[in-house]
Amino acid sequence: MQTTHRLFNLAFPLTVRLAVAGALWLVAYQALPFLSEYLAYRALGLDPSSQLGSAVGFFLYDVPKILLLLSLIVFMIGIVRSFFSPEQTRKVLGGKREGVGNVMAAGLGIVTPFCSCSAVPLFLGFVESGIPLGVTFSFLIASPMINEVAVVMLLGLFGWRVAALYITTGLLIAILAGWVIGRLRLERWVEEWVYQVKVGDAGLDEKQSLAGRVSCAWEAVRDIVGKVWPYVMVGIAVGAAIHGYVPEDFMVGLMGRDAWWSVPAAVALGIPMYSNAAGIIPIVQALMEKGAALGTVLAFMMAVIGLSLPEMIILRKVLKVQLIAVFVGVVGAGIVVTGYLFNLVV
């Protein structure tokens, strides 16, 4: 078996195998509308105009679509991540002043999107490197909020305009919130032991081969998709129920442009929720199809992704409650303002 696999690798170079895999992915993605309609309305015999038929059709189309998009973007980001490590990120930001440092940190937060479980070691490493507190927060805000999964799924579901708005506003929130926190001089609300910790360097191999980077990216696909697919299923199931059964007039009244209180209510609802982009975006899609305002649903999504309760619990290890409250308040206010602006201009 190993000999056969080795001969296959020799017969077909890595670039050829990647090209074939990309072509197969594209064929599968293009076939989804036909396959989902065939399963829902022919194999299962459901009426597409019925509530159940509409919900099942939504579910059968969105599950494979989102899993395919998720696999592709995680693979691509896995390649990008092979060029970055937390240590390299710290070196880039080390010695940068506030302002320029906030902009650079937010930008690096996009291309080095670490998960919530990385928040504490990243924070410790940044503090040890002498990076200002506000610059550190710009990175910690941008990294989860401008989520690579969210960007690609928004692009696939809503188009480049919504995806670009999401990236731009997320960047602005991360830059401004980090700058405000830096101006407040809140270092006294960082746990004392943090400043005594020494974090070593263990960077990635910058000379790693293409095969090694592809291997790392494939492992990332197996790991991440293997963990989040249940959230995808649940999120799409909720979205399908909204799509099929919730009346449009009800959602317009609850989350439409005319409900002035809908944006802060959406942010308040999103902060304590625990989900990820893969689980929340199908719900966002269903809400918008039912007449919810773009600014309101984006504010809800940003609150869920950028201010998740698990991340707050993890950060409590290194931050005092007062600083966490300021962090949530500043970022939450930025998200609310963004939601109102979107509802006014889009």
Phi and psi in degrees as GROMACS dihedral restraints (atoms count N, CA, C in turn):
[ dihedral_restraints ]
;  ai    aj    ak    al  type     phi  dphi    fc
    3     4     5     6     1   -64.9    20    10
    4     5     6     7     1   -37.0    20    10
    6     7     8     9     1   -64.2    20    10
    7     8     9    10     1   -42.5    20    10
    9    10    11    12     1   -62.2    20    10
   10    11    12    13     1   -43.4    20    10
   12    13    14    15     1   -63.9    20    10
   13    14    15    16     1   -39.4    20    10
   15    16    17    18     1   -67.2    20    10
   16    17    18    19     1   -40.8    20    10
   18    19    20    21     1   -65.2    20    10
   19    20    21    22     1   -37.7    20    10
   21    22    23    24     1   -62.8    20    10
   22    23    24    25     1   -42.9    20    10
   24    25    26    27     1   -64.8    20    10
   25    26    27    28     1   -36.2    20    10
   27    28    29    30     1   -71.5    20    10
   28    29    30    31     1   -37.5    20    10
   30    31    32    33     1   -71.7    20    10
   31    32    33    34     1   -33.1    20    10
   33    34    35    36     1  -123.5    20    10
   34    35    36    37     1   106.3    20    10
   36    37    38    39     1   -58.1    20    10
   37    38    39    40     1   161.1    20    10
   39    40    41    42     1   -57.8    20    10
   40    41    42    43     1   -42.1    20    10
   42    43    44    45     1   -62.3    20    10
   43    44    45    46     1   -37.3    20    10
   45    46    47    48     1   -67.0    20    10
   46    47    48    49     1   -43.4    20    10
   48    49    50    51     1   -63.2    20    10
   49    50    51    52     1   -38.6    20    10
   51    52    53    54     1   -65.5    20    10
   52    53    54    55     1   -40.1    20    10
   54    55    56    57     1   -64.3    20    10
   55    56    57    58     1   -42.0    20    10
   57    58    59    60     1   -64.4    20    10
   58    59    60    61     1   -44.1    20    10
   60    61    62    63     1   -61.7    20    10
   61    62    63    64     1   -41.1    20    10
   63    64    65    66     1   -63.3    20    10
   64    65    66    67     1   -40.4    20    10
   66    67    68    69     1   -65.0    20    10
   67    68    69    70     1   -42.9    20    10
   69    70    71    72     1   -63.5    20    10
   70    71    72    73     1   -40.2    20    10
   72    73    74    75     1   -60.0    20    10
   73    74    75    76     1   -44.9    20    10
   75    76    77    78     1   -64.3    20    10
   76    77    78    79     1   -41.7    20    10
   78    79    80    81     1   -62.2    20    10
   79    80    81    82     1   -45.4    20    10
   81    82    83    84     1   -61.2    20    10
   82    83    84    85     1   -42.8    20    10
   84    85    86    87     1   -64.9    20    10
   85    86    87    88     1   -41.3    20    10
   87    88    89    90     1   -69.3    20    10
   88    89    90    91     1   -26.4    20    10
   90    91    92    93     1   -83.4    20    10
   91    92    93    94     1    -9.0    20    10
   93    94    95    96     1   -58.7    20    10
   94    95    96    97     1   -46.9    20    10
   96    97    98    99     1   -56.2    20    10
   97    98    99   100     1   -46.0    20    10
   99   100   101   102     1   -63.9    20    10
  100   101   102   103     1   -46.5    20    10
  102   103   104   105     1   -65.0    20    10
  103   104   105   106     1   -42.4    20    10
  105   106   107   108     1   -66.1    20    10
  106   107   108   109     1   -40.8    20    10
  108   109   110   111     1   -66.6    20    10
  109   110   111   112     1   -39.5    20    10
  111   112   113   114     1   -62.0    20    10
  112   113   114   115     1   -45.7    20    10
  114   115   116   117     1   -65.4    20    10
  115   116   117   118     1   -44.8    20    10
  117   118   119   120     1   -74.4    20    10
  118   119   120   121     1   -43.6    20    10
  120   121   122   123     1  -106.3    20    10
  121   122   123   124     1   -15.3    20    10
  123   124   125   126     1  -108.9    20    10
  124   125   126   127     1   -56.8    20    10
  126   127   128   129     1   -63.9    20    10
  127   128   129   130     1   -45.2    20    10
  129   130   131   132     1   -89.6    20    10
  130   131   132   133     1   -14.9    20    10
  132   133   134   135     1    70.2    20    10
  133   134   135   136     1    26.3    20    10
  135   136   137   138     1   -83.8    20    10
  136   137   138   139     1   151.4    20    10
  138   139   140   141     1   -84.1    20    10
  139   140   141   142     1   120.0    20    10
  141   142   143   144     1   -62.7    20    10
  142   143   144   145     1   -20.8    20    10
  144   145   146   147     1   -87.4    20    10
  145   146   147   148     1    -8.3    20    10
  147   148   149   150     1   -83.0    20    10
  148   149   150   151     1   162.5    20    10
  150   151   152   153     1   -64.3    20    10
  151   152   153   154     1   -45.2    20    10
  153   154   155   156     1   -65.1    20    10
  154   155   156   157     1   -44.0    20    10
  156   157   158   159     1   -62.3    20    10
  157   158   159   160     1   -40.8    20    10
  159   160   161   162     1   -63.6    20    10
  160   161   162   163     1   -42.8    20    10
  162   163   164   165     1   -67.7    20    10
  163   164   165   166     1   -44.8    20    10
  165   166   167   168     1   -67.1    20    10
  166   167   168   169     1   -40.6    20    10
  168   169   170   171     1   -60.8    20    10
  169   170   171   172     1   -42.7    20    10
  171   172   173   174     1   -58.8    20    10
  172   173   174   175     1   -45.9    20    10
  174   175   176   177     1   -65.6    20    10
  175   176   177   178     1   -47.6    20    10
  177   178   179   180     1   -68.4    20    10
  178   179   180   181     1   -25.8    20    10
  180   181   182   183     1   -82.7    20    10
  181   182   183   184     1   -43.9    20    10
  183   184   185   186     1   -76.5    20    10
  184   185   186   187     1   -31.1    20    10
  186   187   188   189     1   -60.9    20    10
  187   188   189   190     1   -57.4    20    10
  189   190   191   192     1   -66.8    20    10
  190   191   192   193     1   -32.9    20    10
  192   193   194   195     1   -62.5    20    10
  193   194   195   196     1   -48.0    20    10
  195   196   197   198     1   -71.1    20    10
  196   197   198   199     1   -36.6    20    10
  198   199   200   201     1   -67.0    20    10
  199   200   201   202     1   -36.3    20    10
  201   202   203   204     1   -66.9    20    10
  202   203   204   205     1   -45.9    20    10
  204   205   206   207     1   -61.2    20    10
  205   206   207   208     1   -42.4    20    10
  207   208   209   210     1   -62.2    20    10
  208   209   210   211     1   -44.9    20    10
  210   211   212   213     1   -62.4    20    10
  211   212   213   214     1   -43.1    20    10
  213   214   215   216     1   -63.8    20    10
  214   215   216   217     1   -48.1    20    10
  216   217   218   219     1   -71.8    20    10
  217   218   219   220     1   -35.3    20    10
  219   220   221   222     1   -64.8    20    10
  220   221   222   223     1   -38.1    20    10
  222   223   224   225     1   -63.4    20    10
  223   224   225   226     1   -46.4    20    10
  225   226   227   228     1   -64.9    20    10
  226   227   228   229     1   -43.1    20    10
  228   229   230   231     1   -67.5    20    10
  229   230   231   232     1   -31.7    20    10
  231   232   233   234     1   -60.9    20    10
  232   233   234   235     1   -38.4    20    10
  234   235   236   237     1   -63.5    20    10
  235   236   237   238     1   -45.7    20    10
  237   238   239   240     1   -61.4    20    10
  238   239   240   241     1   -43.5    20    10
  240   241   242   243     1   -63.8    20    10
  241   242   243   244     1   -25.5    20    10
  243   244   245   246     1   -66.8    20    10
  244   245   246   247     1   -14.6    20    10
  246   247   248   249     1   -95.2    20    10
  247   248   249   250     1    -7.7    20    10
  249   250   251   252     1  -126.0    20    10
  250   251   252   253     1   153.4    20    10
  252   253   254   255     1  -142.8    20    10
  253   254   255   256     1   163.3    20    10
  255   256   257   258     1   -55.3    20    10
  256   257   258   259     1   -36.8    20    10
  258   259   260   261     1   -66.7    20    10
  259   260   261   262     1   -41.0    20    10
  261   262   263   264     1   -65.4    20    10
  262   263   264   265     1   -38.5    20    10
  264   265   266   267     1   -62.6    20    10
  265   266   267   268     1   -42.4    20    10
  267   268   269   270     1   -62.3    20    10
  268   269   270   271     1   -40.5    20    10
  270   271   272   273     1   -64.7    20    10
  271   272   273   274     1   -38.5    20    10
  273   274   275   276     1   -64.7    20    10
  274   275   276   277     1   -40.3    20    10
  276   277   278   279     1   -87.0    20    10
  277   278   279   280     1   -15.8    20    10
  279   280   281   282     1   -58.8    20    10
  280   281   282   283     1   129.6    20    10
  282   283   284   285     1    83.2    20    10
  283   284   285   286     1    -2.2    20    10
  285   286   287   288     1   -79.8    20    10
  286   287   288   289     1   136.0    20    10
  288   289   290   291     1   -81.9    20    10
  289   290   291   292     1   166.3    20    10
  291   292   293   294     1   -63.4    20    10
  292   293   294   295     1   153.7    20    10
  294   295   296   297     1    96.8    20    10
  295   296   297   298     1   -85.2    20    10
  297   298   299   300     1   -61.3    20    10
  298   299   300   301     1   -41.6    20    10
  300   301   302   303     1   -62.4    20    10
  301   302   303   304     1   -39.4    20    10
  303   304   305   306     1   -63.2    20    10
  304   305   306   307     1   -42.1    20    10
  306   307   308   309     1   -64.9    20    10
  307   308   309   310     1   -46.3    20    10
  309   310   311   312     1   -64.7    20    10
  310   311   312   313     1   -41.0    20    10
  312   313   314   315     1   -64.6    20    10
  313   314   315   316     1   -42.7    20    10
  315   316   317   318     1   -64.3    20    10
  316   317   318   319     1   -41.0    20    10
  318   319   320   321     1   -63.7    20    10
  319   320   321   322     1   -42.3    20    10
  321   322   323   324     1   -67.1    20    10
  322   323   324   325     1   -27.8    20    10
  324   325   326   327     1   -62.7    20    10
  325   326   327   328     1   -26.7    20    10
  327   328   329   330     1   -76.3    20    10
  328   329   330   331     1   -48.1    20    10
  330   331   332   333     1   -83.4    20    10
  331   332   333   334     1   -12.1    20    10
  333   334   335   336     1  -124.4    20    10
  334   335   336   337     1    67.8    20    10
  336   337   338   339     1   -80.2    20    10
  337   338   339   340     1    92.4    20    10
  339   340   341   342     1   -86.9    20    10
  340   341   342   343     1   153.1    20    10
  342   343   344   345     1   -81.0    20    10
  343   344   345   346     1   173.9    20    10
  345   346   347   348     1   -60.0    20    10
  346   347   348   349     1   -33.1    20    10
  348   349   350   351     1   -66.5    20    10
  349   350   351   352     1   -16.5    20    10
  351   352   353   354     1   -88.5    20    10
  352   353   354   355     1    -2.7    20    10
  354   355   356   357     1   -59.6    20    10
  355   356   357   358     1   -45.7    20    10
  357   358   359   360     1   -68.3    20    10
  358   359   360   361     1   -52.5    20    10
  360   361   362   363     1   -60.9    20    10
  361   362   363   364     1   -35.9    20    10
  363   364   365   366     1   -64.0    20    10
  364   365   366   367     1   -44.2    20    10
  366   367   368   369     1   -61.6    20    10
  367   368   369   370     1   -44.6    20    10
  369   370   371   372     1   -61.6    20    10
  370   371   372   373     1   -43.7    20    10
  372   373   374   375     1   -64.9    20    10
  373   374   375   376     1   -38.7    20    10
  375   376   377   378     1   -66.0    20    10
  376   377   378   379     1   -43.0    20    10
  378   379   380   381     1   -62.4    20    10
  379   380   381   382     1   -43.4    20    10
  381   382   383   384     1   -63.2    20    10
  382   383   384   385     1   -32.5    20    10
  384   385   386   387     1   -79.7    20    10
  385   386   387   388     1    -2.6    20    10
  387   388   389   390     1    80.5    20    10
  388   389   390   391     1    16.0    20    10
  390   391   392   393     1   -73.3    20    10
  391   392   393   394     1   131.1    20    10
  393   394   395   396     1   -57.0    20    10
  394   395   396   397     1   151.4    20    10
  396   397   398   399     1   -59.1    20    10
  397   398   399   400     1   -43.9    20    10
  399   400   401   402     1   -63.7    20    10
  400   401   402   403     1   -38.7    20    10
  402   403   404   405     1   -65.4    20    10
  403   404   405   406     1   -40.8    20    10
  405   406   407   408     1   -59.3    20    10
  406   407   408   409     1   -42.8    20    10
  408   409   410   411     1   -69.0    20    10
  409   410   411   412     1   -33.2    20    10
  411   412   413   414     1   -58.8    20    10
  412   413   414   415     1   -40.5    20    10
  414   415   416   417     1   -68.2    20    10
  415   416   417   418     1   -46.8    20    10
  417   418   419   420     1   -66.3    20    10
  418   419   420   421     1   -26.4    20    10
  420   421   422   423     1   -78.9    20    10
  421   422   423   424     1   -47.1    20    10
  423   424   425   426     1   -67.1    20    10
  424   425   426   427     1   -36.8    20    10
  426   427   428   429     1   -58.8    20    10
  427   428   429   430     1   -50.8    20    10
  429   430   431   432     1   -82.0    20    10
  430   431   432   433     1   -33.1    20    10
  432   433   434   435     1   -68.7    20    10
  433   434   435   436     1   -47.0    20    10
  435   436   437   438     1   -90.7    20    10
  436   437   438   439     1    75.2    20    10
  438   439   440   441     1   -82.4    20    10
  439   440   441   442     1   132.9    20    10
  441   442   443   444     1   -62.2    20    10
  442   443   444   445     1   -35.0    20    10
  444   445   446   447     1   -65.3    20    10
  445   446   447   448     1   -44.2    20    10
  447   448   449   450     1   -62.0    20    10
  448   449   450   451     1   -42.5    20    10
  450   451   452   453     1   -60.3    20    10
  451   452   453   454     1   -49.4    20    10
  453   454   455   456     1   -70.5    20    10
  454   455   456   457     1   -38.0    20    10
  456   457   458   459     1   -68.3    20    10
  457   458   459   460     1   -38.6    20    10
  459   460   461   462     1   -63.8    20    10
  460   461   462   463     1   -40.4    20    10
  462   463   464   465     1   -61.7    20    10
  463   464   465   466     1   -43.8    20    10
  465   466   467   468     1   -71.9    20    10
  466   467   468   469     1   -32.8    20    10
  468   469   470   471     1   -93.0    20    10
  469   470   471   472     1   -34.6    20    10
  471   472   473   474     1  -121.9    20    10
  472   473   474   475     1   -11.7    20    10
  474   475   476   477     1    99.3    20    10
  475   476   477   478     1   172.7    20    10
  477   478   479   480     1   -67.2    20    10
  478   479   480   481     1   -29.9    20    10
  480   481   482   483     1   -63.2    20    10
  481   482   483   484     1   -49.7    20    10
  483   484   485   486     1   -66.3    20    10
  484   485   486   487     1   -40.6    20    10
  486   487   488   489     1   -62.2    20    10
  487   488   489   490     1   -41.1    20    10
  489   490   491   492     1   -66.9    20    10
  490   491   492   493     1   -38.9    20    10
  492   493   494   495     1   -63.1    20    10
  493   494   495   496     1   -40.8    20    10
  495   496   497   498     1   -62.3    20    10
  496   497   498   499     1   -46.1    20    10
  498   499   500   501     1   -64.5    20    10
  499   500   501   502     1   -46.0    20    10
  501   502   503   504     1   -63.3    20    10
  502   503   504   505     1   -48.3    20    10
  504   505   506   507     1   -68.9    20    10
  505   506   507   508     1   -36.7    20    10
  507   508   509   510     1   -62.0    20    10
  508   509   510   511     1   -41.4    20    10
  510   511   512   513     1   -61.5    20    10
  511   512   513   514     1   -46.4    20    10
  513   514   515   516     1   -62.2    20    10
  514   515   516   517     1   -42.0    20    10
  516   517   518   519     1   -62.9    20    10
  517   518   519   520     1   -44.7    20    10
  519   520   521   522     1   -63.8    20    10
  520   521   522   523     1   -43.3    20    10
  522   523   524   525     1   -66.3    20    10
  523   524   525   526     1   -50.6    20    10
  525   526   527   528     1   -69.9    20    10
  526   527   528   529     1   -40.8    20    10
  528   529   530   531     1   -64.4    20    10
  529   530   531   532     1   -43.2    20    10
  531   532   533   534     1   -62.8    20    10
  532   533   534   535     1   -40.8    20    10
  534   535   536   537     1   -64.0    20    10
  535   536   537   538     1   -43.0    20    10
  537   538   539   540     1   -62.5    20    10
  538   539   540   541     1   -46.1    20    10
  540   541   542   543     1   -62.1    20    10
  541   542   543   544     1   -38.5    20    10
  543   544   545   546     1   -64.4    20    10
  544   545   546   547     1   -40.1    20    10
  546   547   548   549     1   -66.7    20    10
  547   548   549   550     1   -27.0    20    10
  549   550   551   552     1   -77.5    20    10
  550   551   552   553     1   -11.1    20    10
  552   553   554   555     1    52.6    20    10
  553   554   555   556     1    66.7    20    10
  555   556   557   558     1  -105.6    20    10
  556   557   558   559     1    23.1    20    10
  558   559   560   561     1   -57.0    20    10
  559   560   561   562     1   -25.4    20    10
  561   562   563   564     1   -67.5    20    10
  562   563   564   565     1   -16.3    20    10
  564   565   566   567     1   -98.3    20    10
  565   566   567   568     1    14.3    20    10
  567   568   569   570     1   -93.0    20    10
  568   569   570   571     1   138.2    20    10
  570   571   572   573     1   -57.2    20    10
  571   572   573   574     1   136.4    20    10
  573   574   575   576     1   -58.4    20    10
  574   575   576   577     1   -36.5    20    10
  576   577   578   579     1   -66.0    20    10
  577   578   579   580     1   -20.3    20    10
  579   580   581   582     1   -60.2    20    10
  580   581   582   583     1   -39.1    20    10
  582   583   584   585     1   -75.4    20    10
  583   584   585   586     1    -5.4    20    10
  585   586   587   588     1  -103.6    20    10
  586   587   588   589     1    -3.8    20    10
  588   589   590   591     1   -86.1    20    10
  589   590   591   592     1   140.4    20    10
  591   592   593   594     1  -113.1    20    10
  592   593   594   595     1   120.7    20    10
  594   595   596   597     1  -106.7    20    10
  595   596   597   598     1   125.8    20    10
  597   598   599   600     1   -77.8    20    10
  598   599   600   601     1   170.9    20    10
  600   601   602   603     1  -100.7    20    10
  601   602   603   604     1   132.7    20    10
  603   604   605   606     1  -147.6    20    10
  604   605   606   607     1    62.4    20    10
  606   607   608   609     1   -69.9    20    10
  607   608   609   610     1   165.9    20    10
  609   610   611   612     1   -75.9    20    10
  610   611   612   613     1   160.4    20    10
  612   613   614   615     1   -73.7    20    10
  613   614   615   616     1   109.4    20    10
  615   616   617   618     1   -67.9    20    10
  616   617   618   619     1   -18.5    20    10
  618   619   620   621     1  -101.4    20    10
  619   620   621   622     1    23.2    20    10
  621   622   623   624     1   -61.5    20    10
  622   623   624   625     1   141.7    20    10
  624   625   626   627     1   -74.0    20    10
  625   626   627   628     1   165.0    20    10
  627   628   629   630     1   -60.1    20    10
  628   629   630   631     1   -40.7    20    10
  630   631   632   633     1   -61.4    20    10
  631   632   633   634     1   -39.9    20    10
  633   634   635   636     1   -65.6    20    10
  634   635   636   637     1   -39.9    20    10
  636   637   638   639     1   -67.5    20    10
  637   638   639   640     1   -39.9    20    10
  639   640   641   642     1   -64.5    20    10
  640   641   642   643     1   -39.8    20    10
  642   643   644   645     1   -62.0    20    10
  643   644   645   646     1   -43.6    20    10
  645   646   647   648     1   -63.2    20    10
  646   647   648   649     1   -40.4    20    10
  648   649   650   651     1   -65.2    20    10
  649   650   651   652     1   -40.4    20    10
  651   652   653   654     1   -66.2    20    10
  652   653   654   655     1   -38.3    20    10
  654   655   656   657     1   -63.6    20    10
  655   656   657   658     1   -36.5    20    10
  657   658   659   660     1   -64.1    20    10
  658   659   660   661     1   -40.3    20    10
  660   661   662   663     1   -61.1    20    10
  661   662   663   664     1   -47.5    20    10
  663   664   665   666     1   -62.7    20    10
  664   665   666   667     1   -40.0    20    10
  666   667   668   669     1   -72.7    20    10
  667   668   669   670     1   -52.6    20    10
  669   670   671   672     1   -71.8    20    10
  670   671   672   673     1   -50.1    20    10
  672   673   674   675     1   -63.3    20    10
  673   674   675   676     1   -35.8    20    10
  675   676   677   678     1   -63.3    20    10
  676   677   678   679     1   -27.2    20    10
  678   679   680   681     1   -88.9    20    10
  679   680   681   682     1   -35.2    20    10
  681   682   683   684     1   -96.1    20    10
  682   683   684   685     1    -9.5    20    10
  684   685   686   687     1   -58.5    20    10
  685   686   687   688     1   -34.2    20    10
  687   688   689   690     1   -62.2    20    10
  688   689   690   691     1   -36.8    20    10
  690   691   692   693     1   -65.8    20    10
  691   692   693   694     1   -36.0    20    10
  693   694   695   696     1   -61.4    20    10
  694   695   696   697     1   -47.5    20    10
  696   697   698   699     1   -62.0    20    10
  697   698   699   700     1   -45.8    20    10
  699   700   701   702     1   -65.6    20    10
  700   701   702   703     1   -46.1    20    10
  702   703   704   705     1   -59.9    20    10
  703   704   705   706     1   -43.4    20    10
  705   706   707   708     1   -70.1    20    10
  706   707   708   709     1   -35.2    20    10
  708   709   710   711     1   -62.1    20    10
  709   710   711   712     1   -43.3    20    10
  711   712   713   714     1   -64.2    20    10
  712   713   714   715     1   -44.9    20    10
  714   715   716   717     1   -60.8    20    10
  715   716   717   718     1   -39.4    20    10
  717   718   719   720     1   -64.6    20    10
  718   719   720   721     1   -39.2    20    10
  720   721   722   723     1   -64.3    20    10
  721   722   723   724     1   -42.0    20    10
  723   724   725   726     1   -63.7    20    10
  724   725   726   727     1   -44.2    20    10
  726   727   728   729     1   -61.0    20    10
  727   728   729   730     1   -40.7    20    10
  729   730   731   732     1   -89.8    20    10
  730   731   732   733     1   -30.8    20    10
  732   733   734   735     1  -118.8    20    10
  733   734   735   736     1   -22.0    20    10
  735   736   737   738     1   -83.5    20    10
  736   737   738   739     1   124.8    20    10
  738   739   740   741     1   -64.1    20    10
  739   740   741   742     1   143.3    20    10
  741   742   743   744     1   -63.4    20    10
  742   743   744   745     1   -39.8    20    10
  744   745   746   747     1   -61.4    20    10
  745   746   747   748     1   -36.6    20    10
  747   748   749   750     1   -63.7    20    10
  748   749   750   751     1   -44.8    20    10
  750   751   752   753     1   -71.4    20    10
  751   752   753   754     1   -34.7    20    10
  753   754   755   756     1   -62.5    20    10
  754   755   756   757     1   -41.6    20    10
  756   757   758   759     1   -69.1    20    10
  757   758   759   760     1   -30.6    20    10
  759   760   761   762     1   -85.1    20    10
  760   761   762   763     1   -42.1    20    10
  762   763   764   765     1  -127.7    20    10
  763   764   765   766     1    21.3    20    10
  765   766   767   768     1   -80.9    20    10
  766   767   768   769     1   177.7    20    10
  768   769   770   771     1   -65.7    20    10
  769   770   771   772     1   -30.0    20    10
  771   772   773   774     1   -78.8    20    10
  772   773   774   775     1   -15.3    20    10
  774   775   776   777     1   -86.2    20    10
  775   776   777   778     1    95.1    20    10
  777   778   779   780     1   -61.2    20    10
  778   779   780   781     1   -28.1    20    10
  780   781   782   783     1   -86.4    20    10
  781   782   783   784     1    -3.9    20    10
  783   784   785   786     1   -66.9    20    10
  784   785   786   787     1   -35.6    20    10
  786   787   788   789     1   -67.5    20    10
  787   788   789   790     1   -54.7    20    10
  789   790   791   792     1   -61.7    20    10
  790   791   792   793     1   -32.8    20    10
  792   793   794   795     1   -66.4    20    10
  793   794   795   796     1   -39.0    20    10
  795   796   797   798     1   -65.1    20    10
  796   797   798   799     1   -40.6    20    10
  798   799   800   801     1   -66.2    20    10
  799   800   801   802     1   -44.5    20    10
  801   802   803   804     1   -61.9    20    10
  802   803   804   805     1   -35.6    20    10
  804   805   806   807     1   -72.7    20    10
  805   806   807   808     1   -35.7    20    10
  807   808   809   810     1   -75.9    20    10
  808   809   810   811     1   -31.2    20    10
  810   811   812   813     1   -59.1    20    10
  811   812   813   814     1   -48.6    20    10
  813   814   815   816     1   -79.0    20    10
  814   815   816   817     1    -7.2    20    10
  816   817   818   819     1   -73.4    20    10
  817   818   819   820     1   151.1    20    10
  819   820   821   822     1  -117.8    20    10
  820   821   822   823     1   110.1    20    10
  822   823   824   825     1  -157.0    20    10
  823   824   825   826     1  -178.5    20    10
  825   826   827   828     1  -132.5    20    10
  826   827   828   829     1   177.7    20    10
  828   829   830   831     1   -58.9    20    10
  829   830   831   832     1   -38.9    20    10
  831   832   833   834     1   -63.6    20    10
  832   833   834   835     1   -30.5    20    10
  834   835   836   837     1   -89.8    20    10
  835   836   837   838     1   -28.7    20    10
  837   838   839   840     1   -90.6    20    10
  838   839   840   841     1   -29.8    20    10
  840   841   842   843     1   -68.1    20    10
  841   842   843   844     1   -36.9    20    10
  843   844   845   846     1   -59.0    20    10
  844   845   846   847     1   -34.0    20    10
  846   847   848   849     1   -68.4    20    10
  847   848   849   850     1   -41.3    20    10
  849   850   851   852     1   -59.8    20    10
  850   851   852   853     1   -43.7    20    10
  852   853   854   855     1   -59.4    20    10
  853   854   855   856     1   -46.3    20    10
  855   856   857   858     1   -65.3    20    10
  856   857   858   859     1   -39.9    20    10
  858   859   860   861     1   -62.2    20    10
  859   860   861   862     1   -42.8    20    10
  861   862   863   864     1   -68.5    20    10
  862   863   864   865     1   -36.9    20    10
  864   865   866   867     1   -64.1    20    10
  865   866   867   868     1   -25.4    20    10
  867   868   869   870     1   -91.7    20    10
  868   869   870   871     1     5.4    20    10
  870   871   872   873     1   104.8    20    10
  871   872   873   874     1     4.6    20    10
  873   874   875   876     1   -68.1    20    10
  874   875   876   877     1   146.6    20    10
  876   877   878   879     1   -72.9    20    10
  877   878   879   880     1   145.1    20    10
  879   880   881   882     1   -59.7    20    10
  880   881   882   883     1   -46.1    20    10
  882   883   884   885     1   -60.5    20    10
  883   884   885   886     1   -38.3    20    10
  885   886   887   888     1   -67.7    20    10
  886   887   888   889     1   -45.6    20    10
  888   889   890   891     1   -73.0    20    10
  889   890   891   892     1   -32.9    20    10
  891   892   893   894     1   -67.9    20    10
  892   893   894   895     1   -38.1    20    10
  894   895   896   897     1   -62.3    20    10
  895   896   897   898     1   -41.9    20    10
  897   898   899   900     1   -61.2    20    10
  898   899   900   901     1   -45.7    20    10
  900   901   902   903     1   -64.7    20    10
  901   902   903   904     1   -43.9    20    10
  903   904   905   906     1   -63.1    20    10
  904   905   906   907     1   -37.7    20    10
  906   907   908   909     1   -65.6    20    10
  907   908   909   910     1   -41.2    20    10
  909   910   911   912     1   -66.0    20    10
  910   911   912   913     1   -44.5    20    10
  912   913   914   915     1   -79.5    20    10
  913   914   915   916     1   -42.9    20    10
  915   916   917   918     1   -88.3    20    10
  916   917   918   919     1   -19.6    20    10
  918   919   920   921     1  -129.6    20    10
  919   920   921   922     1    46.0    20    10
  921   922   923   924     1   -69.5    20    10
  922   923   924   925     1   144.9    20    10
  924   925   926   927     1   -59.7    20    10
  925   926   927   928     1   -41.8    20    10
  927   928   929   930     1   -58.2    20    10
  928   929   930   931     1   -39.5    20    10
  930   931   932   933     1   -65.5    20    10
  931   932   933   934     1   -37.8    20    10
  933   934   935   936     1   -62.7    20    10
  934   935   936   937     1   -40.8    20    10
  936   937   938   939     1   -64.9    20    10
  937   938   939   940     1   -41.5    20    10
  939   940   941   942     1   -65.3    20    10
  940   941   942   943     1   -45.0    20    10
  942   943   944   945     1   -66.4    20    10
  943   944   945   946     1   -20.1    20    10
  945   946   947   948     1   -61.6    20    10
  946   947   948   949     1   -20.2    20    10
  948   949   950   951     1   -66.8    20    10
  949   950   951   952     1   -27.2    20    10
  951   952   953   954     1  -118.1    20    10
  952   953   954   955     1   -14.4    20    10
  954   955   956   957     1  -120.6    20    10
  955   956   957   958     1   145.1    20    10
  957   958   959   960     1   -77.3    20    10
  958   959   960   961     1   161.0    20    10
  960   961   962   963     1   -57.4    20    10
  961   962   963   964     1   -37.6    20    10
  963   964   965   966     1   -60.6    20    10
  964   965   966   967     1   -41.5    20    10
  966   967   968   969     1   -71.6    20    10
  967   968   969   970     1   -37.1    20    10
  969   970   971   972     1   -62.3    20    10
  970   971   972   973     1   -40.6    20    10
  972   973   974   975     1   -63.2    20    10
  973   974   975   976     1   -41.9    20    10
  975   976   977   978     1   -63.7    20    10
  976   977   978   979     1   -44.4    20    10
  978   979   980   981     1   -57.0    20    10
  979   980   981   982     1   -50.0    20    10
  981   982   983   984     1   -64.6    20    10
  982   983   984   985     1   -41.3    20    10
  984   985   986   987     1   -64.4    20    10
  985   986   987   988     1   -46.4    20    10
  987   988   989   990     1   -66.6    20    10
  988   989   990   991     1   -47.6    20    10
  990   991   992   993     1   -67.3    20    10
  991   992   993   994     1   -42.1    20    10
  993   994   995   996     1   -60.3    20    10
  994   995   996   997     1   -41.6    20    10
  996   997   998   999     1   -63.0    20    10
  997   998   999  1000     1   -40.7    20    10
  999  1000  1001  1002     1   -62.7    20    10
 1000  1001  1002  1003     1   -39.3    20    10
 1002  1003  1004  1005     1   -67.4    20    10
 1003  1004  1005  1006     1   -40.4    20    10
 1005  1006  1007  1008     1   -61.6    20    10
 1006  1007  1008  1009     1   -47.7    20    10
 1008  1009  1010  1011     1   -59.5    20    10
 1009  1010  1011  1012     1   -42.7    20    10
 1011  1012  1013  1014     1   -61.1    20    10
 1012  1013  1014  1015     1   -43.0    20    10
 1014  1015  1016  1017     1   -60.4    20    10
 1015  1016  1017  1018     1   -44.6    20    10
 1017  1018  1019  1020     1   -63.5    20    10
 1018  1019  1020  1021     1   -42.1    20    10
 1020  1021  1022  1023     1   -62.4    20    10
 1021  1022  1023  1024     1   -43.7    20    10
 1023  1024  1025  1026     1   -61.4    20    10
 1024  1025  1026  1027     1   -42.2    20    10
 1026  1027  1028  1029     1   -66.7    20    10
 1027  1028  1029  1030     1   -25.5    20    10
 1029  1030  1031  1032     1   -81.9    20    10
 1030  1031  1032  1033     1   -37.8    20    10
 1032  1033  1034  1035     1  -107.1    20    10
 1033  1034  1035  1036     1   -16.0    20    10
